[in-house]
Amino acid sequence: MIELEREGRRIHPSPKVLAVIQDKLTQKRLMRDAGIPTADFVEVEGDLEKALVDFGYPLVQKARRGGYDGRGVAVMKTPDDFPRHLPVPSYVERFVEAEKEIAVLVARSGDGDTRCYPAVEMIFRPGENVLDLLLAPADLADALAAAAKEVAVRTVNALGGVGIFGVEMFLTANGRILVNEVAPRTHNSGHYTIESCMTDQFEQHLRAVIGLPLGATDLISPAAMINILGSPGHSGRPVIKGIAASLAIAGACIHIYGKAATKPFRKMGDVTVLDADIIAARSKAERVRELLDITGEDHP
């Protein structure tokens, strides 16, 4: 890609941005240098066990490359957790006791124009650390919602990227907003925008990278989104059950990704539920979670 860019081809996000994002330690350093609030961190080399003790527990060890959906992350509360460490190039950061995990989608055009989507709350499956439930908008005071947007825009501007970016953040109990990670692409935290926003994240990304004006990001309706995950103990060609019952729930919109094979906790699709009342939307989404089941032909 670097060679193509040298030849005058336009690539978004640019190879420079991707190089920063792909190495999570480089990403953290860019945030720190740009004054973006983030958890304290250090690179770890040499005697890892001693380095973790010196840094102090509780902590989170993260692989510099290749981690996603909970992979490449080891949460260690005490030295007794050291056996679960990652034997790869990594860094450690301070464990954050988050009151909420939130995300803001930011679209940025080639001329630096930006558009923000509403801050959303992300609730993860403990254990697999996969996004389970998303609430749009997040239940935040106006000042906090505005602060989250401001931090997200600063982060994307620091990267200098073009396209759509998912900025994941922690909200601490004392009201601090700390950036966790950035995804330089359409993001799981933005799938709800297909039905719920005036311009969905996929159209917005295309607008940004081909030089069209960015679209409005207004929320048309509150929404709750769940991920459809492969059932534990099943793999092979997907067998999906419960679609008809789920679609009988008012406001439910099902997206199946068409993956050729399922495996435990693999993201196989998502469901967005619209309702004027976010509490009702969440309740309906949780009903859908109970109804939808993806098993595999290899393990019926």
PyMOL commands that set and color helices and strands:
alter all, ss='L'
color gray80, all
select helices_A, chain A and resi 2-6+15-22+24-33+48-55+79-84+142-159+188-190+193-196+201-210+243-247+278-291
alter helices_A, ss='H'
color red, helices_A
select strands_A, chain A and resi 41-44+59-63+73-76+90-94+98-108+114-116+120-124+131-136+163-172+177-183+223-229+238-241+252-256+267-274+293-296
alter strands_A, ss='S'
color yellow, strands_A
deselect
rebuild
show_as cartoon
